[in-house]
Structures are given as structure tokens and as C-alpha cells.
Amino acid sequence: MINKEELNKLIEAKGEVKGVVFQTDVKYVLEKEGEAGLKKIEDKVKELGLPINYKSGAMDSYPIGLRIASLLLIKEVFSWPDSEIRNIGYTAPKTSFIVKLLMKFFISIEKFVKKIPTFWDQHYTRGKLEVVSFNNEKKELLLRLTEAEIHPTFFIYLEGYFEKMLQFLEKTSKAEMKESVHEGKPCHECLIKWE
Amino acid sequence: MITKKEEVKKINNKELKNLEGYIKDFWKFLPIPVCFVNPFNTILNITGKFEKFSGYKETEIIGENLSTVFPAQGFILEVLADTRENGVVDKKEAIFITKDKKEIYVTISTSQRKDEEDSFSGYFLSISDVSESKTFQKKLEEEVKGKTEELQRKVSELEKFQKFSVGREVKMRELKKKIGRLEERSGTASSE
């Protein structure tokens, strides 16, 4: 169960996240649980005194930890398994306003790969997403996320998110996140393969 | 104290929020099924009307290939090629398949989009339901076909009748000639 101490730690984390992530969370909850489900989440946010606004504008800024707090609350309120959290991430690019703004990059895989760091920067002011390797012949893309602590629940979310992003271009893509080490520091990597 | 930079950022954010609302409202309002498709023929955005028309929710159809709703072999590749080449496709006939597998006769129109480097970045595709006029046209065609068949049948009957009449006429003529000859013969016999 999510506790106040953990939440405070999340809110105090440095960095910001755009409100678009709450918009995509809302879309998912509404589709799965309807208005009553959304009310449950909003009530919980109110009860815990979190500054999450589910009617937020896509470009509004919030403390970065609220991204994780929102996922944790949703997971807890509906007792959803990790697979459902992955699916929230998988569904998010389909309804994300920021992704719609950046859809001009979905014209070739090469162009898209070049712009991957932009996608991260448009959402989060903390963390650095870079392309470690891209091989169109082998049909493999390796991404590395550094300079950010990733909560296990967010880790699962991102796996689904990256998978869907690639599917806008390569329908059969599959993503797999793993913890790794880069220059002696822990980081996260995401390997995406397609057929 | 708010700095000039922060003030500008605040104004920009406000403008962005307005723009976001405008774009969302516009896509929601558009009273026709429209989608935006990338060069991979992946659907990236749809109008509210597209959701209603197709039966697919936004989360179900965005990210899917256009062939999900236009499964006819080669059709979407043809549309993509024509749009790339000519910039637009105007009222091309197609069959749209809804989520519950209902076939709807439609015409589609497209208009290409280019990015700042003048590269083809996808296209808008609008759909017009022409099933009513198509059904009417089909009904009309069937009626014309029925009437034509009826006419052909009557012509054939007339031809038969004509053939019969002509045959009868010929026979009558032959009989008249025969009577004439008989009369001639009987006249000659009585005078003798």
C-alpha cells in the first residue's frame, strides 16, 4: 500500500513532468472503469493531498514524482497487476497530445530514431534518453536512460510506451527494459526488436 | 519577482494550452470521419465522427494500419501512391469495414502533408458514406435489368407472333392460289 512517506519523497524529487501524462492516464481509466473509476482516483488524490490535476493541460508542468504517484494510485485503487500498468504505457502514445504534435517524425524509422531524445525531453526535465545503437538491418534499437531514478512501476510503464512508439512505424515491435550499468553508474536500457 | 523570461514562458504556456484546446475541439467537432495517416499507413489521429462511424475507440484504432478499415487488396497502397504523386485523391470509391464487420460503401478523399524539409509526412483522409446512393443506384440498376429482361421477353414473343403471322400469311396466299387454280380448273370443266 502506498504510504505518505513514499509520496512525499516522490514529490520532493527534482525535475518536472508535463501534464500530458495525467491526460493519458485519465483516458485509460475512463475506458476501463468509466466515470466512477475516475472519481475513485480523484478522491484518492484529494485524500492524499496530491497536486495532481487530471484535467490538466498537456504542457502544464508538475513535480516529476507525480508521474509515478499517479501510476501507483491507479494500480492500488483498482488492484491492477503490472501487465495493466504496461498497458497504460502502451496505450499512452495513442492518445498523447505531445505525441500528436511530434507525429511529423513518424515518417521513417531513421528520422524517428534521431528524434527519440526529443520525445523524452518534451515530457520530462530530468533524465536523459539516448540511442545506444540502431540497426535497421538487424531490426534492433537499444535505448539508454540515464540521470534518472526509475521506480519499478514506471519501468514497466516505459516498456509498454516504447513498444507502442515503434509500432507506429514497425508493426511487430517488442520492447524489453532491463537494468544496466553505464560508466559505473546504474541506468536503464530498453531493447526494441521488430520483424 | 517574476523575470521577463519567466513571464514569456508563462504566456507561451497559456498560448499552447489554448492551441491544445482548439486542436482537440476541432478534431472532436469535425462532422465527418477523418483520420491522419503516416507514410507507413499507420493511423495517428482520428475525429470523433470516425470513432462513431467505424465503431472503434480512439485507443483501438490509433496505431493500427489503415488496412484494418480498408482491407481490399492493394487499395491503401494505391491511395498512398496517388496522394504522394498528386498531393490529393478526390472521391475514390471504396468499401469501409467497421469494427463489427459491416461493409459500407464510401468515397474517400486525401490531402498530403509535408514537413519543413518538404518531405512527405503523411496525409489526411476523409470518408463520405455513399451507401444510400449506392443502394439506390443498385436498386435502379436491378430495376433497369428487370425491365430490360421483360422487354426482351416481349420482343421475343412478338418475334414468335410475327413469325407465326408471316407463316400464316404465306399459307393463306398458297391456299388462295390453290383455290384460284381449282376454280380455274372447275370453270374450264363446266364450260366443256
Contacts between the chains, C-beta under 8 A, distances in Angstrom:
chain1	res1	chain2	res2	distance
A	27	B	58	7.8
A	27	B	59	6.9
A	28	B	59	7.6
A	31	B	57	6.7
A	31	B	59	6.1
A	57	B	13	7.8
A	57	B	16	7.5
A	57	B	17	4.1
A	57	B	20	5.9
A	57	B	21	7.9
A	58	B	16	7.9
A	58	B	17	7.9
A	58	B	20	5.3
A	59	B	13	5.8
A	59	B	16	4.7
A	59	B	17	6.4
A	59	B	20	6.9
A	60	B	13	7.2
A	60	B	17	7.3
A	91	B	59	5.2
A	93	B	63	7.3
A	94	B	58	6.7
A	94	B	59	5.3
A	94	B	62	4.0
A	94	B	63	5.2
A	95	B	58	6.1
A	95	B	59	6.3
A	95	B	62	7.2
A	97	B	20	5.8
A	97	B	23	7.8
A	97	B	24	7.3
A	100	B	23	7.9
A	100	B	44	7.1
A	100	B	45	5.8
A	103	B	36	7.2
A	103	B	38	6.8
A	103	B	44	4.9
A	103	B	45	7.3
A	103	B	121	8.0
A	103	B	122	7.3
A	104	B	113	7.9
A	104	B	115	4.9
A	104	B	121	4.9
A	104	B	122	7.9
A	106	B	38	4.6
A	106	B	40	7.4
A	106	B	42	7.2
A	106	B	44	6.6
A	106	B	122	7.6
A	107	B	38	6.2
A	107	B	39	5.1
A	107	B	115	7.2
A	107	B	119	6.4
A	107	B	120	7.1
A	107	B	121	4.9
A	107	B	122	6.8
A	108	B	39	7.3
A	164	B	63	6.2
A	167	B	42	7.9
A	167	B	63	5.7
A	168	B	38	6.7
A	168	B	40	7.3
A	168	B	42	5.2
A	168	B	44	6.8
A	168	B	63	5.9
A	169	B	38	7.7
A	169	B	40	5.6
A	169	B	42	7.2
A	171	B	42	7.8
A	171	B	65	6.7
